[in-house]
Amino acid sequence: MKERFFSLTPPKVEFSLHFGSIFSSRFIEHLSSYKRIAIITDTTVRELYGNSFKNHLISSGFDAYLFAFTSGEERKNRNTKQEIETFLFENHHLKEDLILGFGGGVVLDIAGFLAATFLRGSPFILLPTTLLAMSDACFGGKTGVNTPFGKNLIGSLAFPKALWIDTQMLLSLKEAQLFEGAVEMIKHALILDHSLFSQMEASPYFYRNAEGLCKWIEKSLLLKAQIVTKDPFEQGIRKLLNFGHTIGHALEKVFNYQISHGQSVGIGLMAESCLSYLEGDLDTESYKRIIEFMLNFKENLIFPSLPSVEALFEYMSYDKKARKGTPRFVLLKSIGNPVEANGEFCHTVSQENLQSTIKLLSNGQITHFKKCYQGNNLSPSL
């Protein structure tokens, strides 16, 4: 048989971003092309808003049905997805019917993955309810579930029809929950925008004012959009968005998700900045600024001593950026300026520098990251 080769043009990805109340007439008008709506949420959001939101949709003429799974990262798994799929089949959910992901990052990741695979693709809209979800998780198309081997190892890239951000949802959150989202916003500044990081330095607790967060959320999403629109399928520059996450995700796993995603990535930002410094990429002044800034939040970044350094290294080897079992990292040259080499944005590092970095965080004291610039036998390998 003669060999044949085919070139397929990737589908054009378009979606809209809206700020406003999900109980408004404008939101209802946005849904007017759908008749049946499945709301996917967790038990926390269901009790706060979910039931009243479902009733609002029903009174507006939609056939709405709601599935809520127990809140928590531990429910972000294949079993939960299968339970929701069964619920959709039992409710005769069709391919043209809408899936609404209504909740924080865990809910949005599962709902998006569900929509990507249910009947080989169904329309979905995301309604984030946490600052973490609004400033990062809702945008970019990454969906998936966790496995015993690590976070987000099974999933899909799937883009919603729309994102709808209602900042009134943030009024129910505690300070620690708001900090979760601030960490991802700080990450965006560190990899992409020195000026935004300087603004954050001048107002480190910007995230505590829920009423004024729209401008910060919009800035963060626009920075992420610069990357996602260039590389929606994470073939190159989009890997920058993983800064802090190689170590962060491994920490989540080694502590069995008893420390939060925001905590883990916050520690990961400091650790991978330290790694950048030890590798000789990040200058001393920039490294010092990052660590001193993150120490504003030391009460949010308390965590126990590592139960197993070996397990942490093992989970890093499972990371999706790893090559042949060797973890790779996004590194910084300066604030807002990541390391790029021949079109690569993830890099291997020396085992010695990685071990030194892990040693600094192994006892749960993030203040130890100051040792690098205080002359405690941890100088860059130049």
N, C-alpha and C positions, 0 to 999 in steps of 0.2 A: 504494500500500500504506500502511496506517496505521502510524505509528511506535509502537513499543513500548519500554518501558523496564523494566529488571530490576534489582533490588537483591539482591545475594548477601551473606549473612552470612559474614564471614571464618571459616575453620575455627579451632576452639579448639586452641591449642598447649599440650601438656603433655609434660614430660619429667622424668626423675629424675636426681639427682646423688648419687653414691656415692663414699666414700673406702674403699679397701681393696685387698688383693692381687688381681690378675687371675688368680692361680694358686690362689685359694681355692675352697672348695666353695660359698661364698655367690655368687661370680661365676658359677660353672657353673649354679647354680640359677636365676640371673637370665636365662640364655640358654635355659631349658628349653622355651620355646615355639617354638624354631627347630630345624631338623634340619641344614640346610646353611649354611655360613658362609664367606664370602669375606673373607680378611684382606688389607687394602691397607696397605702399609708401604713403607719405603725400605731401601736396602741396609745402612745403618748399624744400624737397629733390627733388621733380619732377623738380622744376625750376633750382636747382643747378646742378643736375646730372641725374635725372630720364629719361628725354627725350633722352639725348645723350646716356645713357646706354641702353635704349630700342633699339635705332637705331643701336648701336654696336652689340647687340644680333641678330637683324634682318639681318644685313650685314654679320654676321657669320653663317647664315643659319637656325636660330631658328624662329619659329612662336611665337613672343613675343607680349603681350598685357599688358597694364598698367592701374591700378586703383589708383587714388590719392584722399584721403580724406583730409579735412581741418585740418591743423596742430593744435595740442593742446590736453591736457589731457581730456578736456570735450568731445572730440569725441571718447574716448575709452569706447564705450558702445555697447549694444546689437543692436541698430539701425544701427550703422556703420558696424558691422559684417554682418547683414542681407543685407545691400546694396552691400557689396562685394560678398556675396554668389549669389545674383541675377546677378551681373556682370559676375561671373564665369559661371553660367548656360547659360547666353546669349551668351557667347563665346565658348560654348560647351567644357568646361574644363573637362577632363576625370580624372579618379582616378590615372592613371599612369603619368599624366602631373605634372610638377613641379610648386610649389608655392615659389616665392622668396620674403622674407620679407626684405625690403630695407629702413632702416631709424633708428630712435631712439627707445627708449624703448617702447613707445606707439605703434608704428608700429609693432615692433617685437612681442609684446604680442598679438596683434590682429591677425597678420598673423599666428602665431603659433597655436592659438586657432581655427582659421579658418581651418587650415590644419588638426588639430586633429579631426575635426567634419565633414568636407566636404566629402561627399561620404564615411563617417565613417573612414576617415583617408587617407590623401594624402601626398606624399613626399614634404618636404620643406627644404630650405636652408636659413640661416639668414646672412644678410649683414649689420652689424651695422654701423651707421654713426656718432654716438656721443661717447664721452669717457664713459659716463654712460652705454650705451649699450655695448660697447666693453669690459669694465672691469667687468660687472656684468650681465646686463639684458639678454644678448645673450646666457648665459651659464647656464644650469641647468634644462631646460624643463618646467619652469613655464610659463603658458600662461593664458590669461583671459581678462575680461573687468570689468569696474566699474559699480556700481549700485547706486541709491540714498541712499542706506544704508551704503556704504563704498567701499573701493578700492579692486579690484581683488577678489570679492566675488563669481563670476561665472567664471569658467575656467577649465583648464585641465593640466595634466602633459603630455607634448609631446616633443619628442627630434628630433631635425633637423638631416638631413643627414650630414650636414657640417656647420661650421661657417667660414666665410671668413672676415678677418679683414684687411682693407685698411686704414692705418693711415693717408694717404693723405687727407682723408675726414675731419680730425680734423682741417686742416688749415683754414677752413671756419668758425670755431667756435669762439665765444667771450670768454673772460676769465671766465665769470660767468657760461657759458655752460660747460667749461672744469672742473670747480669746482664741478659741478653736479656729474661727474664721480669720481673725487677724493674722494668724501665723501664715496662712496661704497668701494673704495680701502682702505681708512682709517679704515672702519668697518672691513674688512677682517683682517687687521693687529691687531686691538684691540681684536678680538676674537680668533686669531689663531697664531700670530707671533710677539712676543716682539721685535725680532731683526729687522723686517721690520718696525715696528713703530719707533724704534730708528733711522733708516735711514731716515724716513719721518721727524722726529724732526730735523735732521741735514739739511734737504733740504725741508722745508715745502711747497714751491711753485713748487715742482717737476712737477706738471701737466701743467705748463705754457709752457714747452718746448715740443711742439708737435712732433718734430723730434726725441726726445729721449724717447718717451713714450712707445715704444715697450717693453722694458725690464720691465717697471712698470706694463703694462697690463698683460704681461705673468706671472709675479710673482703673481698678483692678481688672475688671472684665475686658476693658479696651486693650490693656496690655496683653492679656491672655489671647485676645482676638488677633493681635498682630502675629502671634505665633501659629495659632490654630489655622487661620486662613491660608498661611503659607504652606503648612504641612499637616493637613487634617488627619493623615493616617500614620503619623509618627515615624516617618522614614529618616528624619534628620533633625532639624532645629527644634521640633516639638519636644525632643528629649530633654531640653533645658528645663521644662516644667517639672522634671523629676528631682530637681535640686533639693537636697535634704531628705529625700524619700528612700534612698537605698538603705541608709542606716535607720531612718524613721520607721519604715515598714518592718524591718527586721526586729526593731525594739517592740513594736506592737505584738508581733508574733511570739517573741521570746517571753513576754509577760502575759501571754494568752489574752490579749486585748483588755487587760485590767488597767492599763494606762491608755488614754484616749489618742485618737489620730492627731489632734492638734498638739498635745503634749509631745508625742513621739516625733512629729515633724519639726516642732520647735527645737527639740534637742538635736534632731538631724541637721537642721540649718547650722547650728553651732558646730557640730562635729564635722560636717563636710566643709565648713569654712576653715576649721582647724586643719583638715586634710589638705585643703588648697594652700594654706600657709606652709605646712610642712613640706609639701611638694615643691615649694619655691615659686608658686604662681601668684599667690595673693600677697601684697605688700603688708608690712607690719601695721601701718596706720589704718588701712582699711580693715584688717582683721581685728584690730583693737576696737574700732568703731562698732563693728558687728557684735562682738562679744559684750561690750559695755551696754549696747542698746538692748540686747536680749536679756541681760541681767536685770533690766527693769521688771521682768516678768518671772523672776525666780520662784515666786510663790506658786505660779501656775506650772512650773517645770520641775516640781519635786517628783522624784521617782525612786524606787528601791534600788539597792545594789543588784547588778546583773546576776541572775541565778546561774547563768552558764555563758561564758564568753564563746565557747566552742559552738553552742547552739546559734548564737548571734551570727558567727561567721558562716555557719551552714545555711541559715535563712537568707543571708546576703547572696550566697551562691545560687539560690533559686530565683533571685530577682530577675525580672524580664529583661533587664538591660545587661545581665551577665553574659559572658561569652566563654563557652567551654568550662563552666563552673567558676569562672573568675569574675568577681563583682566589678562593675564599672561605675564611675561617679561623674556627676556634673561638678566642675570645678570653676572657681572664680579667679580672674586676674585682678579685678578691682570691683567696687560696688557698681552694679549695672553693666558689668563687662565680663561675660563668661569666657572660659577657655574654648577655643575652637582650633582643631588641627586637621587639615585636609578634609574639611566638611564633616568631621566627627565632633559631637558635643558630649559624648560620654567617654571616659578615659580610665584605663587601668592605673593603679598607683602602686608604689613600693609596699611590700608586705610590712616592712619595718615601720613606715609612716602610718599605715592602717592600724597596726598593733598599738602604736603610741597613742593614736586618737582614741581607740576603744579603751585603752587603759585609763585615759582621762575621765571617761564617763562611767567606768565599770563600778564605781562605788556610789553612784547616784548624786554626785556633787558637781553641778554644772559650773561652779565657780572655778574648778580646776582648769577650765579652758583658758583662764588668764595666765596660766603657767608658761604658755608658749612665748608670750611677749614679756614675761617677767624674769627670763633667764634661768629657768630650772631644767637645764640639760635637754631642752626640747627646741632645737633650732631648725630652721628649714634646711632640707637637703638640697643645697644649691650645686 
